[in-house]
Amino acid sequence: MLRTTVCLLSCPCVRRTALVYKDCPCSPDTAEVCTDVVCLLLTAEFLTLRLGQLQSVGILAATRGGRRGDITQKGYEKKRGKLLAPYIPQIRGVDPSLQIDSRIPSSQVAPVVCKQNKGYAVNARDERFRSDLHTEAVHAALAKYKERKMPMPSKRRSVLVQSSVEACTPPDTSSASEDEGSLRRQGRTASSTPYQSHPSVEHWFNRVIQGSSTSSSASSTSSLPGGRPHTASTSSSATVLAHLMAHTQLDNHSAPPDVTGLLERPAHVERPQVASVRGFPRGYSQASVMETADGVPVNSRVSSKIQQLLNTLKRPKRPPLREFFVDDFEELLDVQQPDPNQPKPEGAQMNPLNGEPLGVVTNWPPSLLASLQRWGTTQPKSPCLTALDNAGKPVYTLTYGKLWTRCLKLAYTLLNKLSSRNEPLLRPGDRVALVFPNNDPVMFMVAFYGCLLAELVPVPIEVPLTRKDAGSQQIGFLLGSCGVTLALTTDACQKGLPKAQTGEVATFKGWPRLLWFVTDGKHVVKPPKDWHPPIRDASNEIAYIEYKTSKEGSTMGVTVPHSAMLAHCHALTQACGYTEGETITNVLDFKRDAGLWHGVLTSVMNRLHVISIPYSLMKVNPLSWIQKVHTYKARVAVVKSRDMHWSLLAQRDQRDISLSSLRMLIVADGANPWSISSCDAFLNVFQARGLRPEVICPSASSAEALTVAIRRPPEMGVPPPGKAVLSMSGLSHSVIRVDTEEKLSVLTAQDVGQVMPGSMVCVVRVEGTPCLCRTDEVGEICVSSSSTGISYFGLPGMTKNVFETIPVTAAGVPISDRPFTRTSLLGFVGPDNLVFVVGKMDGLMVASGRRHNADDVVATALAVEPMKFVYRGRIAVFSVSVLHDERIVVVAEQRPDASEEDSFQWMSRVLQAIDSIHQVGVYCLALVPANTLPKAPLGGIHISETKQRFLEGALHPCNVLMCPHTCVTNLPKPRQKQPEVGPASMIVGNLVAGKRIAQACGRDMAQLEDNDQFLYMQDVLQWRAQATPDHPLFLLLNAKGTVASTASCLQLHKRAERVAVALMEKGRLNTGDHVALVYPPGIDLIATFYGCLYAGCVPVTVRPPHPQNLATTLPTVKMIVEVSKSVCILTTQAIMRLLKSKEAAAAVDVKTWPMVLDTDDLPRKKPAQIYKPPTPEMLAYLDFSVSTTGILAGVKMSHAATSALCRSIKLQCELYPSRQIAICLDPYCGLGFALWCLCSVYSGHQSILVPPLELESNVSLWLATVSQHKVRVTFCSYSVMEMCTKGLGSQTEALRMRNVNLSCVRTCMVVAEERPRIALTQSFSKIFKDLGLSTRAVSTTFGCRVNVAVCLQGTAGPDPTTVYLDMKALRHDRVRLVERGSPHSLPLMESGKILPGVKVIIANTETKGPLGDSHLGEIWVSSPHNASGYYTVYGEEVLHADHFNTRLSFGDTQTVWARTGYLGFLRRTELTDASGERHDALYVVGSLDETLELRGMRYHPIDIETSIIRSHKSIAECAVFTWTNLLVVVVELEGSEQEALDLVALVTNVVLEEHYLIVGVVVVVDPGVIPINSRGEKQRMHLRDGFLADQLDPIYVAYNM
């Protein structure tokens, strides 16, 4: 299977006697030397044979006698030394399998040489050391790379248990481009051992300590310390350290504390609800752990791998990126410029080559059928075809007489006995499918000629075994387009086909409805005496249709007319020198290609006797064809190089075989790059059995042009065979350069003989006009002859391109008036007019402007160490288009017993070998379990189907290595930051351009109402308790939808008083003390909040810990209490018990809690007086929240800001005491807290409170409540909206039955601190439109830490607008609006209307100057309800000093602004708002802290995540972050774990295509691993910390090279 013959032995331990190996006494380590050096890499089976079993193979080491300058032993050593010289210095320290020992004295080898030489004929063909040099070259190239370490992917243990379809299948030598498969040898079952058990953690830690590159990761769940280290030799200190590491990893990285607690998500996903706080507060001294630069505890395993990855990426890439200009706006992909030094063809223009004329034969029949009639009537006893069973015994010999009579019966039956409604079913020229198994040539031959006699057109196809065969659908399209209605088959075959319920043969996917007719004897009738079929002369009518599968997987039918069929038989007869009555053995598929041409058509022309060897017999006994040649004294054998391989494997069992009768051994696939090595090896072994070297006749053919060239048998006096040793790099530029000896990368090609008689051949350029090539240029071979196919059935356009090509000279003059047929073979015409083929169009891959052949790449991959690793040599190579270039993908089946370590090592060596020999990077290397790649009809790999599965993410590999860094060289140049334009010139520029400065404000807050004179919330509550004591303010609902509790103005006031008394009397608190309120969502929280204000204390609302998840949620509570300097905790009795429980003590130090008071049963007391703050600027409450970047920040809200916030919301939403609003939000921070605790008291409206947690047990609770209370205004969070969309999407009908009606809703606002999630809001609107929800109702709000409510849609004003942005411009911090549906467009919805009293301006992030309309910058806000500052920012205090009071550097430098930390832009729209002014829309693009700076550009994680989620149906959620300039992607897999590795390539592809970024690490995790906070925002930094600390328990981690 490889382009390699056999190397000279350089293993000191092999002792030779009479060419027989004795067992090799090497240790297991050096035994590898033997196998690698013997290099009998003929097939994927070869190396599995122990050296001791290779007895009769002999060492094919020495030179053969030859014509032109034989290479002597000395010459070989010299050549080899020269070839390997560049690498020898680097070989030290290489593992023994790569060591090439050139120190063996040649005397050890010499005797063999002589001995071998004796048996060689003087004119034997040239020596074949070239292809061994290929293998040796591969190994030397690998040695060169040996020091490059690559991080090995890590896998969860459960994924390691591989589910191979057949764990114990016998070995198979089918290759990727071969079309047939597995081989069974009797008496041998390949028992496969399961995966080696995974070494214990210590083992891996030891490996990390020793600096190993391939430390695979046992998952963190399985990494409990305690196993024994595997390496006994590890020094004790290392073991101790390993133990320490293992323990630290487990103890110290308990997940960081959870600030925002319980999650609003469907109950089945337990998501670690962590709004983590990065780093640990001062009180949290942890044991010393490794930390990154920014203080993240890091697990050594992950960090060492990332370090390795970085090290491999630091190496310079080939080819170097050229400098190229980048337009200010566009990112231009680098277009590969041709290398000025690349080789160019220099020869003269070739001349078309003519074959010898077709000889004139006196009694040549006028058609093939005339020949059949002649032999059938004059030589009826003459044997025509012998069929064998699976034991190799002849089952039946068909004579020419039998063939003739059976064909007559079938023809008569088809024409006269099949009818429908008294109309004959078939008319002359109709197409008929022939569905015959490969072991029944007799029935096939009868059916084929029966159809020809009946003037029907046979279409032979494969037997469809299952309804889902790879490619069977395409065959169906072919049958449909040919209008086939009848299929002929055998009785046995018909019984084996899948059946429908009716008992009829099932209709296969994509197939037309067929009538199945069985051609066995009992179903056909004898024609009457007077019936004679017409035997016409060969015409241009279609004789038969041969199917052909294209590179893309579509199936075409090549039509062959009677005249071409006859002419082809004539040409083959002449070229092969067939004589009447000869015996030939045929191993090929008799339904198409050479098997049909020689074994069914030409045989009848010459009355040959064909011995047909079925594929199933070859599986059982690979020697069968040789035995039949010997038994029947066959003169000709038709085989493929694969059959020669197989026989080599088994030949040692046979002594008494002679091949001396053969005058021609036709190698039908002589065009394969590895056919040369099989021919050589076969000759070496069988020359001793009478095989003459000159009888080996390689041939080249194509479905369109039939036989293109064939080497003539020796008696025809043809020139000797040729061989070309070509430079791979020359070939990649389509130039023929005979290789200079220093090169490693060569292709050894053998000729495929001379052009066929009567045909003219030329070679044309592959692309563009079919222009003749020069003599030293590779192109597509074209044939003009009367013996080619004439069209693709039903495809006139493609037919014109392929069958009617007119080649032209350089001057554009046609070379002939005859049309030529393209053969899809790539090659050239060599010396002596011999044709050489170096590849096929189907396997051509053009990467970075250079051409590579899939078969060559397969051969290189197999040369690495096939036997140990690749299952039956099954490797597929194809290219996929990513980012405007072809990328090479290699997929191999790995043996069931291969370990992780083996597979990774093999993968990295294959990459290096291909890189070295072909100078091309592999984009993706995937390993799949044995027997899982889609099979072609005869067991080979179905390439197009494999490619399809790869692109759909349905390949299910068990190992993947992506190398985008090496092969993607056309990325745009990283953006250079231009020196910023100053703020002054920016303003002037905007004025000149007529652009206004981007500034906008909400309505005035001038008009005051009765309660607007109050500056303090506690005053408002007292006033309401007196004015409207019984007015209900709050209704709290439980999961059943019933009211759990209510509070009127008076009740709330009374409860607040009791809390105030408790604080002053029980707690003895002073004015200004901070109090933590730890309550579940409910009225207690509201009452205690006002109680604190009554007592003059400062409340801090804190989400209570989750009883089932104390370890992560309790430390967050503790941290907020400590950071806020609370002196007291108010809570319920249940939570109080929880805070002091034993479980709590395991998570935090419970002795350090401040005083804890429960407020469940407080005495009914009134405070002496209610506290009045001296100024409204005093602190009212603290609002603590965790940002998406994991920073815990508390902001100070003054009394003035609190009442201004309430007034602003009241005006925007038109809230009055008569209104009802429904709130489904968490009440702990931001706008959620304000709506839940403040607004009802201020405006007097009734709030229906729906705790989001209750939706987990009753998803429809919120919508049912809204419908029941006919609520006009409602607020929710994204997580609530997502739960409703996912949980109720399919239940709208059921909800309608329960009378849920949402037509009452005027505004449904999503409270958020992020870019509007337009996809979610739109799908929510769509789904619930059926329940009456207005499409205009849903909108979003925007707030942030410095101002919790900047925008809110409210009830009046224009609908929110949506614009489409160019994402490429956005990366450059520019806003460019495009049409909806433009490529790379991003929809962006306005974030509601700016609130009354709020002013917004867009400022340049660098210069702090104002920006113009529709320019991207930071949103700055000025308003009476801005927070007055951070109380503390836990994590990054310094960065936030100027957030609350900053001024523009130019323009209006007086106004004090607060920086929101969000990027956005203002755009004046055509709409008018309530005041009649033109409406200014604010668009929020994303948080500055979250953005990723990569390649000089700014990316928003959400954009990359959106692309990734779209790439595969099993990706439930995804998050991206960067670490040391690497882009890390974490995807949640919602599906089986075997899909995990499918995602790696898809994720890498989509990010490259849409964002021009290379993904560094892909982490596949379970659903629910990506932490989100209570607002439904992803906590990416927390995820990053978890990844670096190895806490994610990933299913798979892939490190892209």
Disulfide bonds with the S-S distance in Angstrom:
Cys13-Cys26 2.43
